[in-house]
Amino acid sequence: MSNLAELDKNLLTPDNFLNLLKDCLTTYDIFRLLKSICKVYGYHSFMAMRLPNDSDATLDDLVIVTNWNPEMIRAYDAMGFLAGSPVIAKLKESTLPFDWEIEKISANRPDGKDQPAVELFRDFNFNSGSYFPTTDHRGNRGAIGLSSDQPKVNQDDFAELSFLTTHFYERLVQIELGQETRKEILTSREIECLEWAAAGKTSGETAVILGISENTVNHYMTNSSTKLDTVNKAHTVAKALRLGLLGS
């Protein structure tokens, strides 16, 4: 797709974003375009996610694409914030987009983890933001969240984002479905490395377990990431699990 770094920020109108979206062929293309959305509308982070079902215990299980710091996601899941998330509750009860401020939305969490949640989000400058509920063509619900350290955007920008995020989520789903039908099969070694990564092992620990070098483990992980079109180790493991490639 076009080099976003070369595009004039003033030319990135909603119509131009949609034109660029049509050229997106991979999840990483969407990743780059969502980063540009953040810059244009005054956010610093994004997350496209599906809404959890009863078997989902962590935020990492839900992420389709994000630029959140992996350490933040790990801390979020380690503290067990998902089950009592007021954001998830609000997304489930309404299809209307909404703004949030970390102190207000964390107040009176059902799990009593108000202050730890506020502290974690503040540590990463997640003071406010917006969530846009979405539904794909199969009827599955999801959302795109945008986070900021500034006050909320104006009404015109909010309306534009509500329109754009619907298209972005649908395109993500189309790309993922296309990858599922034409995905390359991972080799047995790539699957082994991913399975140990899913079990929480580092590349060094996996190397010792499998009797190969750490560089070789990293090579297998890179190959897996390329085949599954993912942006980091956590994303690769999550997608492999979602596609049923591990644990067979």
Backbone hydrogen bonds, N-H to C=O, Kabsch-Sander energy under -0.5 kcal/mol:
donor,donor_aa,acceptor,acceptor_aa,energy
4,L,2,S,-0.9
6,E,3,N,-1.3
7,L,4,L,-1.5
11,L,8,D,-2.0
12,L,9,K,-1.4
13,T,11,L,-2.1
17,F,13,T,-2.6
18,L,14,P,-2.2
19,N,15,D,-2.0
20,L,16,N,-2.4
21,L,17,F,-2.3
22,K,18,L,-1.5
23,D,19,N,-0.7
23,D,20,L,-0.8
24,C,21,L,-1.4
30,I,26,T,-1.5
31,F,27,T,-2.5
32,R,28,Y,-2.3
33,L,29,D,-1.9
34,L,30,I,-2.8
35,K,31,F,-1.6
36,S,32,R,-1.5
37,I,33,L,-2.1
38,C,34,L,-2.2
39,K,35,K,-1.9
40,V,36,S,-2.5
41,Y,37,I,-2.3
42,G,38,C,-1.0
43,Y,38,C,-2.6
44,H,147,S,-2.8
45,S,147,S,-1.6
47,M,145,G,-2.0
48,A,65,V,-3.0
49,M,47,M,-0.5
49,M,143,A,-2.7
50,R,62,L,-1.9
51,L,141,R,-2.1
56,D,53,N,-1.5
57,A,55,S,-0.6
61,D,58,T,-0.7
62,L,59,L,-1.7
63,V,59,L,-1.1
64,I,48,A,-3.1
65,V,48,A,-1.5
67,N,46,F,-1.6
68,W,46,F,-0.5
72,M,69,N,-1.1
73,I,69,N,-1.6
74,R,70,P,-2.5
75,A,71,E,-2.4
76,Y,72,M,-2.7
77,D,73,I,-2.4
78,A,74,R,-2.6
79,M,75,A,-1.9
80,G,77,D,-1.1
81,F,76,Y,-1.9
85,S,82,L,-1.9
89,A,85,S,-1.9
90,K,86,P,-2.0
91,L,87,V,-2.5
92,K,88,I,-2.1
93,E,89,A,-1.5
94,S,90,K,-1.1
98,F,131,Y,-2.1
100,W,129,G,-2.3
102,I,127,N,-2.4
105,I,101,E,-2.8
106,S,102,I,-1.4
107,A,103,E,-0.8
107,A,104,K,-0.6
109,R,106,S,-1.1
112,G,109,R,-1.7
117,A,113,K,-1.9
118,V,114,D,-2.2
119,E,115,Q,-2.6
120,L,116,P,-2.2
121,F,117,A,-2.3
122,R,118,V,-2.3
123,D,119,E,-2.1
124,F,120,L,-0.9
125,N,122,R,-2.0
126,F,121,F,-3.3
127,N,125,N,-1.1
127,N,148,S,-1.6
128,S,148,S,-2.1
129,G,100,W,-1.9
130,S,146,L,-2.8
131,Y,98,F,-2.7
132,F,144,I,-2.2
134,T,142,G,-2.7
136,D,140,N,-2.5
139,G,136,D,-2.0
142,G,134,T,-2.8
143,A,49,M,-2.6
144,I,132,F,-1.8
145,G,47,M,-2.9
146,L,130,S,-3.0
147,S,45,S,-2.4
148,S,128,S,-3.1
158,F,154,N,-2.3
159,A,155,Q,-2.3
160,E,156,D,-2.1
161,L,157,D,-2.6
162,S,158,F,-2.1
163,F,159,A,-1.7
164,L,160,E,-2.7
165,T,161,L,-2.9
166,T,162,S,-0.9
167,H,163,F,-1.1
168,F,164,L,-2.5
169,Y,165,T,-2.5
170,E,166,T,-1.8
171,R,167,H,-2.2
172,L,168,F,-2.2
173,V,169,Y,-2.2
174,Q,170,E,-2.3
175,I,171,R,-2.4
176,E,172,L,-2.6
177,L,173,V,-2.6
178,G,174,Q,-2.2
179,Q,175,I,-2.2
180,E,176,E,-2.0
181,T,177,L,-1.6
182,R,178,G,-1.2
183,K,179,Q,-1.1
191,I,187,T,-2.3
192,E,188,S,-2.3
193,C,189,R,-2.5
194,L,190,E,-2.1
195,E,191,I,-2.6
196,W,192,E,-2.2
197,A,193,C,-2.1
198,A,194,L,-2.6
199,A,195,E,-1.1
200,G,197,A,-1.7
201,K,196,W,-2.5
206,T,202,T,-2.6
207,A,203,S,-2.2
208,V,204,G,-1.7
209,I,205,E,-2.2
210,L,206,T,-2.6
211,G,207,A,-1.3
212,I,207,A,-1.9
217,V,213,S,-1.9
218,N,214,E,-2.5
219,H,215,N,-1.9
220,Y,216,T,-2.3
221,M,217,V,-2.3
222,T,218,N,-2.3
223,N,219,H,-2.3
224,S,220,Y,-2.3
225,S,221,M,-2.3
226,T,222,T,-2.2
227,K,223,N,-2.5
228,L,224,S,-2.3
229,D,225,S,-0.8
230,T,225,S,-2.0
236,T,232,N,-2.3
237,V,233,K,-2.5
238,A,234,A,-2.5
239,K,235,H,-2.5
240,A,236,T,-2.4
241,L,237,V,-2.3
242,R,238,A,-2.2
243,L,239,K,-2.1
244,G,241,L,-1.2
245,L,240,A,-2.7
246,L,240,A,-0.6
